[in-house]
């Protein structure tokens, strides 16, 4: 099993604690387990920019299971759905997570909901709220159209190894549902296309900015925008018409 644990980098120092690796130190020496910690390094999607490449390396190495742990899913940290076949959203009671789940778009992201620390007060109420929202979404047809899947809501106590087997069973069932519907291959093709498009944008941006800094007239355009004498939209048009027209 390969584990990729992503932690946020400090916006001030650039450093990262990588605490997830520390919490899993009891399994670092287990046979067949490899844990790789990564820092986001300024990436805002909940993963590091190189996470997708690490997934490819682990897959090429032959890991049958790869667990990808994000910095935490909020309203923007949703890059995990572009990398994982099955997305498990883990919530805990006593923290207003049902409201957060509904407003942050997690209802659309999750393939499986897990309420951890289910022995705490409020766990049953949280599960009931999520199940109601999930069922409403499923019956209204607002969920994913490429697979017939109503997101299960499971209870767990990870510290006591309670409910973990049920989570794994749900992941296996979701994988089977994706395969039967032909959605697994379709999603992976879309993922590869999205990766290509993202790399094109990144490379194009780098080439354009290199030309901007090398050309005094274009560099002056940046200075004019910084001074507030030119709006950014006009500057973009000016820069692109100049840089893209060149061989």
Phi and psi in degrees as GROMACS dihedral restraints (atoms count N, CA, C in turn):
[ dihedral_restraints ]
;  ai    aj    ak    al  type     phi  dphi    fc
    3     4     5     6     1  -101.8    20    10
    4     5     6     7     1   138.3    20    10
    6     7     8     9     1  -125.2    20    10
    7     8     9    10     1   125.8    20    10
    9    10    11    12     1  -114.5    20    10
   10    11    12    13     1   113.1    20    10
   12    13    14    15     1  -110.2    20    10
   13    14    15    16     1   118.9    20    10
   15    16    17    18     1  -107.3    20    10
   16    17    18    19     1   129.5    20    10
   18    19    20    21     1  -120.5    20    10
   19    20    21    22     1   151.1    20    10
   21    22    23    24     1   -73.3    20    10
   22    23    24    25     1   145.3    20    10
   24    25    26    27     1   -90.1    20    10
   25    26    27    28     1   146.5    20    10
   27    28    29    30     1   -66.6    20    10
   28    29    30    31     1   130.2    20    10
   30    31    32    33     1   -70.2    20    10
   31    32    33    34     1   -11.0    20    10
   33    34    35    36     1   -99.9    20    10
   34    35    36    37     1   -46.9    20    10
   36    37    38    39     1  -102.3    20    10
   37    38    39    40     1   -20.9    20    10
   39    40    41    42     1    83.8    20    10
   40    41    42    43     1    -4.3    20    10
   42    43    44    45     1   -84.0    20    10
   43    44    45    46     1   165.7    20    10
   45    46    47    48     1  -142.5    20    10
   46    47    48    49     1   141.3    20    10
   48    49    50    51     1   -75.9    20    10
   49    50    51    52     1   -32.4    20    10
   51    52    53    54     1    56.7    20    10
   52    53    54    55     1    45.6    20    10
   54    55    56    57     1   -70.2    20    10
   55    56    57    58     1   -21.9    20    10
   57    58    59    60     1   -62.9    20    10
   58    59    60    61     1   -36.0    20    10
   60    61    62    63     1   -65.3    20    10
   61    62    63    64     1   -37.2    20    10
   63    64    65    66     1   -65.6    20    10
   64    65    66    67     1   -41.0    20    10
   66    67    68    69     1   -68.1    20    10
   67    68    69    70     1   -21.7    20    10
   69    70    71    72     1  -102.3    20    10
   70    71    72    73     1    17.7    20    10
   72    73    74    75     1   -64.3    20    10
   73    74    75    76     1   -21.0    20    10
   75    76    77    78     1   -66.8    20    10
   76    77    78    79     1   -18.3    20    10
   78    79    80    81     1  -112.1    20    10
   79    80    81    82     1     1.4    20    10
   81    82    83    84     1   -64.4    20    10
   82    83    84    85     1   -26.7    20    10
   84    85    86    87     1  -101.8    20    10
   85    86    87    88     1     6.0    20    10
   87    88    89    90     1   -64.3    20    10
   88    89    90    91     1   139.6    20    10
   90    91    92    93     1   -61.6    20    10
   91    92    93    94     1   134.6    20    10
   93    94    95    96     1    79.4    20    10
   94    95    96    97     1     7.8    20    10
   96    97    98    99     1  -113.6    20    10
   97    98    99   100     1   128.4    20    10
   99   100   101   102     1  -129.9    20    10
  100   101   102   103     1   124.5    20    10
  102   103   104   105     1  -112.9    20    10
  103   104   105   106     1   128.6    20    10
  105   106   107   108     1  -122.9    20    10
  106   107   108   109     1   117.9    20    10
  108   109   110   111     1   -89.9    20    10
  109   110   111   112     1   144.8    20    10
  111   112   113   114     1  -138.9    20    10
  112   113   114   115     1   146.2    20    10
  114   115   116   117     1  -102.3    20    10
  115   116   117   118     1   147.2    20    10
  117   118   119   120     1   -66.8    20    10
  118   119   120   121     1   -31.4    20    10
  120   121   122   123     1    53.7    20    10
  121   122   123   124     1    44.7    20    10
  123   124   125   126     1    92.4    20    10
  124   125   126   127     1   -11.2    20    10
  126   127   128   129     1   -69.0    20    10
  127   128   129   130     1   137.6    20    10
  129   130   131   132     1  -104.1    20    10
  130   131   132   133     1     5.8    20    10
  132   133   134   135     1   -95.4    20    10
  133   134   135   136     1     7.4    20    10
  135   136   137   138     1    94.2    20    10
  136   137   138   139     1    -8.4    20    10
  138   139   140   141     1  -127.6    20    10
  139   140   141   142     1   168.9    20    10
  141   142   143   144     1   -83.1    20    10
  142   143   144   145     1   157.8    20    10
  144   145   146   147     1   -62.6    20    10
  145   146   147   148     1   -30.4    20    10
  147   148   149   150     1   -92.9    20    10
  148   149   150   151     1     5.2    20    10
  150   151   152   153     1   -59.8    20    10
  151   152   153   154     1   -42.0    20    10
  153   154   155   156     1   -60.1    20    10
  154   155   156   157     1   -37.2    20    10
  156   157   158   159     1   -68.4    20    10
  157   158   159   160     1   -36.8    20    10
  159   160   161   162     1   -66.6    20    10
  160   161   162   163     1   -37.5    20    10
  162   163   164   165     1   -59.3    20    10
  163   164   165   166     1   -44.3    20    10
  165   166   167   168     1   -61.8    20    10
  166   167   168   169     1   -41.2    20    10
  168   169   170   171     1   -63.9    20    10
  169   170   171   172     1   -44.2    20    10
  171   172   173   174     1   -65.8    20    10
  172   173   174   175     1   -36.9    20    10
  174   175   176   177     1   -66.4    20    10
  175   176   177   178     1   -42.0    20    10
  177   178   179   180     1   -66.0    20    10
  178   179   180   181     1   -30.7    20    10
  180   181   182   183     1   -69.7    20    10
  181   182   183   184     1   -23.7    20    10
  183   184   185   186     1   110.1    20    10
  184   185   186   187     1    12.7    20    10
  186   187   188   189     1   -66.2    20    10
  187   188   189   190     1   122.5    20    10
  189   190   191   192     1   -73.5    20    10
  190   191   192   193     1   -23.3    20    10
  192   193   194   195     1  -127.7    20    10
  193   194   195   196     1   134.5    20    10
  195   196   197   198     1  -130.2    20    10
  196   197   198   199     1   119.2    20    10
  198   199   200   201     1  -100.7    20    10
  199   200   201   202     1   126.6    20    10
  201   202   203   204     1  -113.7    20    10
  202   203   204   205     1   114.6    20    10
  204   205   206   207     1  -107.5    20    10
  205   206   207   208     1   125.8    20    10
  207   208   209   210     1   -94.2    20    10
  208   209   210   211     1   176.0    20    10
  210   211   212   213     1   -70.6    20    10
  211   212   213   214     1   -14.3    20    10
  213   214   215   216     1   128.5    20    10
  214   215   216   217     1   136.8    20    10
  216   217   218   219     1   -97.7    20    10
  217   218   219   220     1   123.7    20    10
  219   220   221   222     1  -123.9    20    10
  220   221   222   223     1  -137.2    20    10
  222   223   224   225     1   -84.8    20    10
  223   224   225   226     1   -15.2    20    10
  225   226   227   228     1  -127.4    20    10
  226   227   228   229     1   -18.2    20    10
  228   229   230   231     1   -83.6    20    10
  229   230   231   232     1    69.4    20    10
  231   232   233   234     1  -120.9    20    10
  232   233   234   235     1    18.6    20    10
  234   235   236   237     1   -64.3    20    10
  235   236   237   238     1   -19.1    20    10
  237   238   239   240     1   -60.4    20    10
  238   239   240   241     1   -32.9    20    10
  240   241   242   243     1   -69.5    20    10
  241   242   243   244     1   -17.0    20    10
  243   244   245   246     1   -88.0    20    10
  244   245   246   247     1    -6.3    20    10
  246   247   248   249     1  -118.2    20    10
  247   248   249   250     1   -29.2    20    10
  249   250   251   252     1  -101.5    20    10
  250   251   252   253     1   144.7    20    10
  252   253   254   255     1   -74.1    20    10
  253   254   255   256     1   -36.8    20    10
  255   256   257   258     1  -129.4    20    10
  256   257   258   259     1   128.2    20    10
  258   259   260   261     1  -108.9    20    10
  259   260   261   262     1   120.2    20    10
  261   262   263   264     1  -106.0    20    10
  262   263   264   265     1   119.3    20    10
  264   265   266   267     1  -100.5    20    10
  265   266   267   268     1   120.2    20    10
  267   268   269   270     1  -105.2    20    10
  268   269   270   271     1   126.7    20    10
  270   271   272   273     1  -121.9    20    10
  271   272   273   274     1   163.6    20    10
  273   274   275   276     1  -130.0    20    10
  274   275   276   277     1   150.8    20    10
  276   277   278   279     1   -72.8    20    10
  277   278   279   280     1   173.2    20    10
  279   280   281   282     1    64.4    20    10
  280   281   282   283     1    27.6    20    10
  282   283   284   285     1  -141.3    20    10
  283   284   285   286     1    15.8    20    10
  285   286   287   288     1    69.0    20    10
  286   287   288   289     1    26.9    20    10
  288   289   290   291     1   -69.8    20    10
  289   290   291   292     1   -26.0    20    10
  291   292   293   294     1   -65.1    20    10
  292   293   294   295     1   -40.5    20    10
  294   295   296   297     1   -67.7    20    10
  295   296   297   298     1   -42.8    20    10
  297   298   299   300     1   -62.1    20    10
  298   299   300   301     1   -40.0    20    10
  300   301   302   303     1   -62.8    20    10
  301   302   303   304     1   -41.1    20    10
  303   304   305   306     1   -73.2    20    10
  304   305   306   307     1   -34.8    20    10
  306   307   308   309     1   -87.7    20    10
  307   308   309   310     1   -20.0    20    10
  309   310   311   312     1   -94.1    20    10
  310   311   312   313     1     0.9    20    10
  312   313   314   315     1    84.3    20    10
  313   314   315   316     1    12.1    20    10
  315   316   317   318     1   -69.3    20    10
  316   317   318   319     1   -22.0    20    10
  318   319   320   321     1   -61.7    20    10
  319   320   321   322     1   -35.2    20    10
  321   322   323   324     1   -81.4    20    10
  322   323   324   325     1   -25.8    20    10
  324   325   326   327     1   -79.9    20    10
  325   326   327   328     1   -41.8    20    10
  327   328   329   330     1   -73.4    20    10
  328   329   330   331     1   131.2    20    10
  330   331   332   333     1   -91.1    20    10
  331   332   333   334     1   -26.1    20    10
  333   334   335   336     1  -144.3    20    10
  334   335   336   337     1   133.3    20    10
  336   337   338   339     1  -102.5    20    10
  337   338   339   340     1   136.6    20    10
  339   340   341   342     1  -127.9    20    10
  340   341   342   343     1   124.5    20    10
  342   343   344   345     1   -97.9    20    10
  343   344   345   346     1   104.1    20    10
  345   346   347   348     1   -84.0    20    10
  346   347   348   349     1   165.5    20    10
  348   349   350   351     1    55.3    20    10
  349   350   351   352     1    45.4    20    10
  351   352   353   354     1   -70.8    20    10
  352   353   354   355     1    -5.3    20    10
  354   355   356   357     1   -83.7    20    10
  355   356   357   358     1    -4.0    20    10
  357   358   359   360     1   -84.8    20    10
  358   359   360   361     1   158.5    20    10
  360   361   362   363     1   -62.1    20    10
  361   362   363   364     1   138.9    20    10
  363   364   365   366     1    94.5    20    10
  364   365   366   367     1    -7.4    20    10
  366   367   368   369     1   -65.4    20    10
  367   368   369   370     1   -44.5    20    10
  369   370   371   372     1   -65.3    20    10
  370   371   372   373     1   -39.8    20    10
  372   373   374   375     1   -65.2    20    10
  373   374   375   376     1   -40.6    20    10
  375   376   377   378     1   -62.3    20    10
  376   377   378   379     1   -44.9    20    10
  378   379   380   381     1   -63.0    20    10
  379   380   381   382     1   -39.0    20    10
  381   382   383   384     1   -63.9    20    10
  382   383   384   385     1   -42.8    20    10
  384   385   386   387     1   -62.2    20    10
  385   386   387   388     1   -44.4    20    10
  387   388   389   390     1   -68.6    20    10
  388   389   390   391     1   -41.3    20    10
  390   391   392   393     1   -61.8    20    10
  391   392   393   394     1   -39.2    20    10
  393   394   395   396     1   -62.9    20    10
  394   395   396   397     1   -45.5    20    10
  396   397   398   399     1   -65.9    20    10
  397   398   399   400     1   -40.5    20    10
  399   400   401   402     1   -63.7    20    10
  400   401   402   403     1   -45.7    20    10
  402   403   404   405     1   -65.4    20    10
  403   404   405   406     1   -39.4    20    10
  405   406   407   408     1   -62.9    20    10
  406   407   408   409     1   -41.7    20    10
  408   409   410   411     1   -65.6    20    10
  409   410   411   412     1   -41.3    20    10
  411   412   413   414     1   -66.4    20    10
  412   413   414   415     1   -47.0    20    10
  414   415   416   417     1   -70.6    20    10
  415   416   417   418     1   -24.2    20    10
  417   418   419   420     1   -85.2    20    10
  418   419   420   421     1    -8.0    20    10
  420   421   422   423     1    78.5    20    10
  421   422   423   424     1    19.4    20    10
  423   424   425   426     1   -85.5    20    10
  424   425   426   427     1    -7.4    20    10
  426   427   428   429     1   -80.6    20    10
  427   428   429   430     1  -169.6    20    10
  429   430   431   432     1   -63.3    20    10
  430   431   432   433     1   136.7    20    10
  432   433   434   435     1   -90.1    20    10
  433   434   435   436     1    -9.3    20    10
  435   436   437   438     1   -91.7    20    10
  436   437   438   439     1    -3.6    20    10
  438   439   440   441     1  -152.5    20    10
  439   440   441   442     1   141.0    20    10
  441   442   443   444     1   -86.6    20    10
  442   443   444   445     1    99.2    20    10
  444   445   446   447     1  -149.6    20    10
  445   446   447   448     1   118.4    20    10
  447   448   449   450     1   -96.5    20    10
  448   449   450   451     1   118.8    20    10
  450   451   452   453     1   -58.8    20    10
  451   452   453   454     1   119.2    20    10
  453   454   455   456     1   -75.9    20    10
  454   455   456   457     1   151.9    20    10
  456   457   458   459     1  -119.0    20    10
  457   458   459   460     1   112.6    20    10
  459   460   461   462     1  -114.1    20    10
  460   461   462   463     1   152.9    20    10
  462   463   464   465     1  -104.0    20    10
  463   464   465   466     1   145.0    20    10
  465   466   467   468     1  -151.4    20    10
  466   467   468   469     1   156.6    20    10
  468   469   470   471     1  -133.5    20    10
  469   470   471   472     1    87.3    20    10
  471   472   473   474     1   -59.4    20    10
  472   473   474   475     1   -37.6    20    10
  474   475   476   477     1   -64.2    20    10
  475   476   477   478     1   -26.3    20    10
  477   478   479   480     1  -106.0    20    10
  478   479   480   481     1     8.4    20    10
  480   481   482   483     1    57.8    20    10
  481   482   483   484     1    41.0    20    10
  483   484   485   486     1  -107.8    20    10
  484   485   486   487     1   126.9    20    10
  486   487   488   489     1    85.5    20    10
  487   488   489   490     1    -3.9    20    10
  489   490   491   492     1   -67.8    20    10
  490   491   492   493     1   -40.2    20    10
  492   493   494   495     1   -62.3    20    10
  493   494   495   496     1   -37.8    20    10
  495   496   497   498     1   -66.5    20    10
  496   497   498   499     1   -35.6    20    10
  498   499   500   501     1   -64.9    20    10
  499   500   501   502     1   -45.3    20    10
  501   502   503   504     1   -61.3    20    10
  502   503   504   505     1   -41.4    20    10
  504   505   506   507     1   -61.1    20    10
  505   506   507   508     1   -40.8    20    10
  507   508   509   510     1   -66.1    20    10
  508   509   510   511     1   -37.8    20    10
  510   511   512   513     1   -63.2    20    10
  511   512   513   514     1   -43.0    20    10
  513   514   515   516     1   -63.3    20    10
  514   515   516   517     1   -41.6    20    10
  516   517   518   519     1   -65.0    20    10
  517   518   519   520     1   -39.3    20    10
  519   520   521   522     1   -66.0    20    10
  520   521   522   523     1   -40.4    20    10
  522   523   524   525     1   -61.5    20    10
  523   524   525   526     1   -41.2    20    10
  525   526   527   528     1   -64.4    20    10
  526   527   528   529     1   -40.3    20    10
  528   529   530   531     1   -63.8    20    10
  529   530   531   532     1   -40.1    20    10
  531   532   533   534     1   -62.9    20    10
  532   533   534   535     1   -42.7    20    10
  534   535   536   537     1   -65.6    20    10
  535   536   537   538     1   -43.0    20    10
  537   538   539   540     1   -65.6    20    10
  538   539   540   541     1   -33.8    20    10
  540   541   542   543     1   -84.8    20    10
  541   542   543   544     1    -6.7    20    10
  543   544   545   546     1    75.9    20    10
  544   545   546   547     1     9.7    20    10
  546   547   548   549     1   -78.2    20    10
  547   548   549   550     1   -26.2    20    10
  549   550   551   552     1   -62.9    20    10
  550   551   552   553     1   -50.0    20    10
  552   553   554   555     1   -65.5    20    10
  553   554   555   556     1   -39.3    20    10
  555   556   557   558     1   -64.2    20    10
  556   557   558   559     1   -42.2    20    10
  558   559   560   561     1   -67.1    20    10
  559   560   561   562     1   -37.4    20    10
  561   562   563   564     1   -70.3    20    10
  562   563   564   565     1   -34.6    20    10
  564   565   566   567     1   -64.2    20    10
  565   566   567   568     1   -43.9    20    10
  567   568   569   570     1   -62.9    20    10
  568   569   570   571     1   -35.3    20    10
  570   571   572   573     1   -65.3    20    10
  571   572   573   574     1   -42.7    20    10
  573   574   575   576     1   -65.9    20    10
  574   575   576   577     1   -38.3    20    10
  576   577   578   579     1   -65.1    20    10
  577   578   579   580     1   -42.9    20    10
  579   580   581   582     1   -63.1    20    10
  580   581   582   583     1   -36.9    20    10
  582   583   584   585     1   -64.3    20    10
  583   584   585   586     1   -42.3    20    10
  585   586   587   588     1   -61.4    20    10
  586   587   588   589     1   -45.4    20    10
  588   589   590   591     1   -63.3    20    10
  589   590   591   592     1   -40.3    20    10
  591   592   593   594     1   -64.9    20    10
  592   593   594   595     1   -40.6    20    10
  594   595   596   597     1   -66.5    20    10
  595   596   597   598     1   -37.0    20    10
  597   598   599   600     1   -62.2    20    10
  598   599   600   601     1   -44.4    20    10
  600   601   602   603     1   -62.3    20    10
  601   602   603   604     1   -43.7    20    10
  603   604   605   606     1   -63.3    20    10
  604   605   606   607     1   -45.3    20    10
  606   607   608   609     1   -68.2    20    10
  607   608   609   610     1   -40.6    20    10
  609   610   611   612     1   -62.8    20    10
  610   611   612   613     1   -42.4    20    10
  612   613   614   615     1   -61.0    20    10
  613   614   615   616     1   -43.3    20    10
  615   616   617   618     1   -63.6    20    10
  616   617   618   619     1   -41.6    20    10
  618   619   620   621     1   -68.0    20    10
  619   620   621   622     1   -41.4    20    10
  621   622   623   624     1   -63.0    20    10
  622   623   624   625     1   -46.4    20    10
  624   625   626   627     1   -66.2    20    10
  625   626   627   628     1   -33.5    20    10
  627   628   629   630     1   -63.7    20    10
  628   629   630   631     1   -40.9    20    10
  630   631   632   633     1   -69.3    20    10
  631   632   633   634     1   -36.4    20    10
  633   634   635   636     1   -61.4    20    10
  634   635   636   637     1   -45.5    20    10
  636   637   638   639     1   -72.4    20    10
  637   638   639   640     1   -23.6    20    10
  639   640   641   642     1   -86.4    20    10
  640   641   642   643     1   -18.6    20    10
  642   643   644   645     1  -102.7    20    10
  643   644   645   646     1   117.9    20    10
  645   646   647   648     1   -58.6    20    10
  646   647   648   649     1   -38.2    20    10
  648   649   650   651     1   -65.9    20    10
  649   650   651   652     1   -42.1    20    10
  651   652   653   654     1   -71.6    20    10
  652   653   654   655     1   -36.8    20    10
  654   655   656   657     1   -62.1    20    10
  655   656   657   658     1   -35.2    20    10
  657   658   659   660     1   -64.7    20    10
  658   659   660   661     1   -33.5    20    10
  660   661   662   663     1   -60.1    20    10
  661   662   663   664     1   -41.7    20    10
  663   664   665   666     1   -61.1    20    10
  664   665   666   667     1   -41.8    20    10
  666   667   668   669     1   -65.8    20    10
  667   668   669   670     1   -38.5    20    10
  669   670   671   672     1   -64.7    20    10
  670   671   672   673     1   -39.8    20    10
  672   673   674   675     1   -65.8    20    10
  673   674   675   676     1   -41.3    20    10
  675   676   677   678     1   -61.6    20    10
  676   677   678   679     1   -34.2    20    10
  678   679   680   681     1   -80.0    20    10
  679   680   681   682     1    -8.2    20    10
  681   682   683   684     1    83.1    20    10
  682   683   684   685     1    11.9    20    10
  684   685   686   687     1   -88.3    20    10
  685   686   687   688     1   -11.7    20    10
  687   688   689   690     1  -141.4    20    10
  688   689   690   691     1   137.4    20    10
  690   691   692   693     1   -78.0    20    10
  691   692   693   694     1   150.9    20    10
  693   694   695   696     1   -60.8    20    10
  694   695   696   697     1   -33.3    20    10
  696   697   698   699     1   -64.2    20    10
  697   698   699   700     1   -44.3    20    10
  699   700   701   702     1   -65.6    20    10
  700   701   702   703     1   -36.4    20    10
  702   703   704   705     1   -64.9    20    10
  703   704   705   706     1   -42.0    20    10
  705   706   707   708     1   -60.6    20    10
  706   707   708   709     1   -45.0    20    10
  708   709   710   711     1   -60.8    20    10
  709   710   711   712     1   -42.2    20    10
  711   712   713   714     1   -65.4    20    10
  712   713   714   715     1   -44.5    20    10
  714   715   716   717     1   -66.9    20    10
  715   716   717   718     1   -46.5    20    10
  717   718   719   720     1   -67.0    20    10
  718   719   720   721     1   -39.4    20    10
  720   721   722   723     1   -65.2    20    10
  721   722   723   724     1   -28.3    20    10
  723   724   725   726     1   -83.5    20    10
  724   725   726   727     1   -43.6    20    10
  726   727   728   729     1   -79.1    20    10
  727   728   729   730     1   -39.9    20    10
  729   730   731   732     1   -76.6    20    10
  730   731   732   733     1   -17.8    20    10
  732   733   734   735     1   -80.8    20    10
  733   734   735   736     1   -13.9    20    10
  735   736   737   738     1   -85.0    20    10
  736   737   738   739     1   150.0    20    10
